[in-house]
Amino acid sequence: MPQTIDWSRELASLDGRLVAADQATIPATDEGLLRGDGVFEVVRVYRGRPFALADHLVRLEHSARNLRLGVPIDRLGLERRIAELLERRDPAGFDGALRIVVTRGGHEIVLTEPIEQHPPSIRLALVVYAPTRILDGVKSLSYAANMLAGRIARERGFDEALLVTPHGRILEAPTASFFWVDEQGLLCTPPLDDHILASITRDRLLRLFEVSERHCTRADLATAREAFLASTTREVQPVACVEEQRFAAPGPITREAQAKLTRLIADELAA
Ligand SMILES: Cc1ncc(COP(=O)(O)O)c(C=O)c1O
């Protein structure tokens, strides 16, 4: 179950003003709220240091441009406001996440959030989903379909959804990329031209491993040896099953991916 956030402890930067997160308000007329017309990012923060912040801000900028949001993304200003927010939230080093939101109404919101505790492995249900092509290259606020997919999976007794097109192509989870190990032992992940998100964690794993970017069908899944999800907040999360098909969780390559990603994160934060 998604955890309920105790917002009273969290802080927000709202249009550059620091406020308690549960006191941060924007007008109800903002189209970001009324139509999900806006962009966002979630950044992991380790002991006060945001991981891959530059990549997240570049993706935020691309999202805003592709969406024709009409609101400039002030990257340098955002970096400054994030540093101040993190220092105020916990001078000893905040461990958690940052949510950055820019709305069509022109509001910039940065929230600190506790990190959701993900279980050591996850059980996935296939949920049919057709990507909205017009939103390619946009991490938009319109996430209701992704959230619904997760609820449908949980209604069926699983933990999370694995999105599959009506034509049988396996894509990603609602908030994570999907990797599998094929029968030859090669690590594979669906290509970005399957209209999935250009995940920053996926990008890091592609730097660390030889990865085959190829379409994933149900037949590929049937012969897979291992599978895992990858995202900013999950890092590498072993998949215990997809529907009735079980995997070792973690299998050897998944374990290696966990270890290598942990090392890469530590190295980048230390640089
Ligand atoms: C649809 C989707 N795919 C993949 C991811 C993983 O992306 P990242 O590694 O940048 O967190 C996310 C993250 O929220 C997502 O929403």
The ligand as an SDF file (V2000), in Angstrom:
LIG
                    3D

 16 16  0  0  0  0  0  0  0  0999 V2000
    6.3460    5.9650  -15.9660 C   0  0  0  0  0  0  0  0  0  0  0  0
    7.6780    5.9410  -15.2860 C   0  0  0  0  0  0  0  0  0  0  0  0
    8.6420    5.1250  -15.7510 N   0  0  0  0  0  0  0  0  0  0  0  0
    9.8590    5.0650  -15.1690 C   0  0  0  0  0  0  0  0  0  0  0  0
   10.1620    5.8410  -14.0620 C   0  0  0  0  0  0  0  0  0  0  0  0
   11.5350    5.7910  -13.4470 C   0  0  0  0  0  0  0  0  0  0  0  0
   12.2100    6.9770  -13.7650 O   0  0  0  0  0  0  0  0  0  0  0  0
   13.4350    7.4990  -12.9010 P   0  0  0  0  0  0  0  0  0  0  0  0
   14.4850    6.4280  -12.9730 O   0  0  0  0  0  0  0  0  0  0  0  0
   13.8800    8.7280  -13.6100 O   0  0  0  0  0  0  0  0  0  0  0  0
   12.9500    7.7210  -11.5300 O   0  0  0  0  0  0  0  0  0  0  0  0
    9.1970    6.7120  -13.5410 C   0  0  0  0  0  0  0  0  0  0  0  0
    9.5010    7.5480  -12.3760 C   0  0  0  0  0  0  0  0  0  0  0  0
    8.6570    8.1670  -11.8050 O   0  0  0  0  0  0  0  0  0  0  0  0
    7.9340    6.7700  -14.1710 C   0  0  0  0  0  0  0  0  0  0  0  0
    6.9790    7.5940  -13.7160 O   0  0  0  0  0  0  0  0  0  0  0  0
  1  2  1  0
  2  3  1  0
  2 15  2  0
  3  4  2  0
  4  5  1  0
  5  6  1  0
  5 12  2  0
  6  7  1  0
  7  8  1  0
  8  9  2  0
  8 10  1  0
  8 11  1  0
 12 13  1  0
 12 15  1  0
 13 14  2  0
 15 16  1  0
M  END
$$$$
